[in-house]
Amino acid sequence: MTPHPSAPGAPRIEIDLDKITHNARSLVERLAPKGISVTGVTKASLGSPAVAGAMLRGGVHALGDSRIENIEAMRDAPVAATMTLIRSPMLSQIDRVIESVDMSFNTESGVIAALSDSARRHHKVHAVVLMVELGDLREGVLPGDLLDLVRDTLRRPHITLAGLGTNLACRSGVAPDRHNMAELSRLVGLVESTFDLDLDIVSGGNSANLDWVLQSEDTGRINDLRLGESILLGREPLHRRRLAGLHTDAFRLVAEVIESKRKPVQPWGEIAQSAFGDQPPRVGVGDVAQSLLAVGRQDVDPDGLLAPFGFQILGASSDHLI
């Protein structure tokens, strides 16, 4: 092997923005007839203004991110869009949220009270979406406690209740279906009738909702989905299947080859745990053409990588991909 003497900036990720725009536009157009708009989620790209712009060109109506740092970076770029913080604000970052975020997802009355106080000091009105727990056991107020939280939110000055939302398929893998989505719609109706108001936003979930949404005749009150993985990777998260008509190769990891040799398939000597506490299975016989790339677990999760056609990822250590 003769290494290239001047390989530029490796390891690096190359991003095809046109493919991201295509994916966003395709999903926006498929969901529009169902009355569902798309919030483009930028957290996987750390709030990249270029990726955000590609999503906006594809027609997403707003941008969502879980980190205030990412939203601030997009504001500074500047990216002209409605910005939603899709994780409950940290109390230590309340003022930054009020300064940079149009709307935030919330579950705690104490956090909403702090948002109200900061919004008053900054002479702003801040919108909140209350997240409801529907089985995945991550964030969300239990349905039985929702009316009390709504009541508390409505009495806060400088806070407006924009809607309700939920999140599934992240912690526990609970799939969105007609039962849990109908429950969200029921709760929207309950809140509206109890407090005589109209909720603008019913955020049904993330890319995991696409199977249910695209196959359903009736999607109830759901009018917004937060889409990240489906736009960026062209697949749905429940089974990691490709979504028809979408690009799955908008992102490409490029790394330098630092060794290329034929080696036995099987290690030899007494086998103990690897550096990562596992014991790789012994499979195959003979030799294999093996290359080492200068990228490892410190840089990327190797389980999420797809090798180019004709290649196979054999393993990874902290600094090497085999």
C-alpha positions in Angstrom: 0.0 0.0 0.0 1.3 3.5 -0.9 -0.6 6.1 1.3 -1.7 9.2 -0.5 0.6 12.0 0.8 -2.0 14.8 0.9 -5.5 13.3 1.6 -7.6 16.3 2.6 -9.1 16.5 6.0 -9.7 12.9 6.9 -11.7 11.6 8.6 -14.5 13.7 7.4 -18.2 13.5 6.6 -19.3 14.5 3.1 -22.9 15.7 2.9 -25.0 15.8 -0.2 -27.3 18.7 0.5 -29.4 18.1 -2.6 -30.3 14.6 -1.4 -31.4 16.0 2.0 -33.6 18.6 0.2 -35.1 15.8 -1.9 -35.9 13.7 1.1 -37.5 16.6 3.0 -39.5 17.6 0.0 -40.7 14.1 -0.7 -41.9 13.7 2.9 -43.5 17.1 3.1 -45.5 16.3 -0.1 -46.6 12.9 1.2 -47.8 14.3 4.5 -49.5 17.4 3.3 -52.6 15.7 2.0 -53.1 14.3 5.5 -52.9 17.8 7.0 -49.5 17.1 8.6 -46.6 19.5 8.5 -43.0 18.7 9.1 -40.6 20.1 11.7 -37.1 19.3 10.4 -34.9 18.0 13.3 -31.3 19.2 13.0 -29.7 17.6 16.1 -27.9 14.8 14.3 -25.9 17.5 12.3 -25.3 19.6 15.4 -27.5 22.3 14.1 -25.5 22.7 10.8 -26.8 25.8 9.0 -26.2 24.1 5.7 -28.3 21.0 6.6 -30.9 23.3 8.1 -31.1 25.3 4.9 -31.4 22.1 2.9 -34.4 21.0 5.0 -36.0 24.4 4.6 -35.6 24.3 0.8 -37.4 21.0 1.0 -40.4 22.7 2.6 -40.2 21.9 6.3 -42.2 24.6 8.2 -39.9 24.8 11.2 -36.7 23.5 12.7 -36.3 21.5 15.9 -33.3 20.7 18.0 -32.6 19.2 21.4 -29.6 21.4 22.2 -29.7 25.2 22.8 -26.1 25.4 21.5 -27.3 24.1 18.1 -30.2 26.5 17.9 -27.9 29.4 18.8 -25.5 28.4 16.0 -28.3 28.4 13.5 -29.5 31.8 14.8 -26.0 33.2 14.4 -25.6 31.9 10.8 -28.3 33.3 10.4 -31.0 30.7 9.6 -34.4 32.3 9.2 -36.9 29.8 10.6 -39.1 29.1 13.6 -37.0 27.3 16.1 -38.3 24.7 18.6 -36.4 23.2 21.5 -37.6 19.6 21.4 -36.2 18.7 24.8 -37.3 20.2 28.1 -35.2 23.3 28.8 -32.6 23.0 31.5 -33.1 25.5 34.3 -29.5 26.6 34.0 -30.2 27.6 30.3 -33.6 29.3 30.7 -32.5 32.8 29.6 -30.8 31.4 26.6 -33.9 29.5 25.6 -36.0 32.6 25.9 -33.5 34.6 23.8 -33.1 32.1 20.9 -36.1 29.7 20.9 -39.6 30.4 19.7 -41.2 27.3 21.3 -40.1 24.6 23.7 -41.4 21.2 24.7 -42.2 20.9 28.4 -43.4 18.6 31.2 -42.5 20.3 34.4 -44.5 23.2 36.0 -41.3 24.5 37.6 -39.6 24.8 34.3 -42.6 26.6 32.8 -42.6 29.0 35.7 -39.0 29.8 35.1 -39.7 30.3 31.4 -42.5 32.7 32.3 -40.2 34.8 34.6 -37.5 35.0 32.0 -39.9 35.9 29.2 -41.3 38.7 31.4 -37.8 40.1 31.9 -37.0 39.9 28.2 -40.4 41.4 27.2 -41.2 38.3 25.2 -44.0 35.7 24.9 -42.8 32.1 24.8 -44.8 29.2 23.3 -44.8 25.8 25.0 -45.9 22.3 23.8 -46.8 20.0 26.7 -45.5 16.5 26.2 -47.7 13.5 27.2 -46.4 10.1 28.3 -48.0 7.4 26.1 -45.9 4.4 27.0 -42.3 4.8 25.9 -41.3 6.0 29.4 -39.1 8.8 28.4 -40.4 12.4 28.8 -44.1 13.3 29.3 -46.7 14.1 31.9 -49.0 11.1 32.6 -52.4 11.5 31.0 -54.1 11.7 34.4 -52.0 14.7 35.4 -52.3 16.6 32.1 -55.2 18.9 33.0 -53.4 20.1 36.2 -50.3 20.9 34.1 -52.4 22.7 31.5 -54.2 24.7 34.2 -50.9 25.7 35.7 -49.5 26.6 32.3 -52.4 28.8 31.3 -52.0 31.0 34.4 -48.4 31.8 33.6 -47.9 35.3 32.1 -45.8 35.6 29.0 -46.4 31.9 28.2 -48.8 30.6 25.5 -49.9 27.0 25.3 -49.3 26.1 21.6 -50.3 22.4 21.8 -49.7 18.9 22.9 -47.1 16.3 21.8 -45.7 12.9 22.5 -42.7 10.9 21.8 -42.4 7.1 21.1 -39.9 4.5 19.9 -36.9 6.1 21.5 -36.3 4.6 24.9 -38.4 1.5 24.9 -39.2 1.1 21.2 -42.9 1.5 21.6 -44.3 1.9 18.1 -46.9 4.6 17.2 -50.2 2.9 16.4 -53.9 3.7 16.1 -54.4 3.2 19.9 -51.7 5.5 21.3 -52.2 8.1 18.5 -56.0 8.1 19.2 -55.2 8.6 22.8 -53.3 11.7 22.0 -56.1 13.0 19.9 -58.6 12.3 22.7 -56.4 14.3 25.1 -56.3 17.2 22.7 -60.1 17.2 22.7 -60.3 16.9 26.4 -58.0 19.9 27.0 -59.8 22.0 24.4 -63.3 21.3 25.8 -62.2 21.7 29.5 -60.5 25.0 29.0 -62.4 26.4 26.0 -59.4 26.8 23.7 -58.0 25.7 20.4 -54.6 24.0 20.3 -52.6 24.9 17.2 -50.0 22.1 17.3 -50.5 18.4 17.9 -47.0 16.9 17.5 -47.5 13.2 17.1 -43.9 12.1 17.2 -40.9 11.5 15.1 -39.8 9.5 12.0 -41.0 6.3 13.7 -44.6 7.6 13.1 -44.3 7.4 9.3 -45.4 3.8 8.9 -48.5 4.5 10.9 -49.2 7.9 9.2 -48.7 6.8 5.6 -50.8 3.7 6.1 -53.7 5.3 8.0 -56.9 6.7 6.5 -57.6 8.7 9.7 -54.7 10.3 11.6 -57.0 12.2 14.0 -55.7 15.5 15.3 -52.1 14.9 14.5 -50.9 17.9 12.4 -47.1 17.9 13.0 -44.3 15.3 12.9 -40.7 15.9 13.9 -38.5 14.3 11.2 -34.8 13.8 11.4 -33.7 10.3 10.6 -36.1 9.9 7.7 -34.9 13.2 6.1 -31.2 12.6 6.7 -30.9 8.9 6.2 -34.0 8.1 4.1 -35.2 5.3 6.5 -37.6 4.8 9.4 -36.3 4.0 12.8 -38.6 1.1 13.8 -37.1 -1.5 11.6 -34.4 0.6 9.8 -36.0 0.1 6.5 -35.4 2.4 3.6 -38.4 4.7 2.7 -39.4 4.4 -0.9 -38.1 7.1 -3.1 -35.7 8.6 -0.5 -31.9 8.7 -0.6 -30.0 6.7 2.0 -26.6 8.0 1.1 -26.7 11.7 1.8 -23.8 11.3 4.3 -20.5 9.6 3.5 -17.7 9.0 6.0 -14.3 9.3 4.4 -11.2 7.9 6.2 -7.6 7.1 5.3 -6.4 3.6 4.9 -3.3 3.2 7.2 -2.7 -0.5 6.7 -3.7 -3.1 4.1 -2.6 -6.7 4.4 -3.8 -10.3 4.1 -4.3 -11.8 7.6 -5.8 -15.0 9.1 -9.5 -14.8 9.8 -9.0 -16.3 13.2 -6.9 -14.7 16.0 -4.5 -17.0 17.8 -3.3 -17.4 21.4 -5.4 -17.5 24.6 -8.5 -15.4 24.0 -9.8 -13.1 26.8 -12.0 -10.1 26.6 -11.4 -7.4 24.0 -10.7 -3.8 25.0 -14.5 -3.3 25.0 -15.4 -6.1 27.3 -16.7 -8.6 24.7 -15.3 -11.8 23.1 -15.7 -11.7 19.4 -17.1 -15.0 17.9 -14.8 -17.3 16.0 -16.1 -17.6 12.5 -14.6 -18.7 9.2 -11.2 -20.1 8.2 -8.4 -19.0 6.0 -7.1 -15.6 5.2 -8.8 -12.3 4.4 -7.7 -9.0 2.8 -7.9 -6.7 5.7 -7.5 -2.9 5.7 -7.3 -0.6 8.7 -8.9 2.9 8.5 -7.8 5.7 10.8 -11.2 6.2 12.4 -12.6 4.3 15.4 -15.1 4.2 18.3 -13.8 7.6 19.5 -15.1 9.1 16.3 -18.2 7.0 15.3 -20.5 4.2 16.3 -19.3 1.4 13.9 -22.7 -0.4 14.2 -24.3 2.5 12.3 -21.9 2.3 9.4 -22.6 0.6 6.0 -19.5 -0.4 4.1 -19.2 0.3 0.3 -20.3 -2.4 -2.0 -17.9 -5.4 -1.9 -16.6 -4.6 1.5 -17.5 -5.7 5.0 -16.9 -4.0 8.4 -15.1 -6.7 10.5 -14.8 -4.7 13.7 -13.5 -1.6 15.4 -11.3 -0.5 18.3 -11.0 3.0 19.7 -8.9 4.3 16.9 -9.2 1.7 14.1 -11.9 0.5 11.8 -11.2 -2.9 10.3 
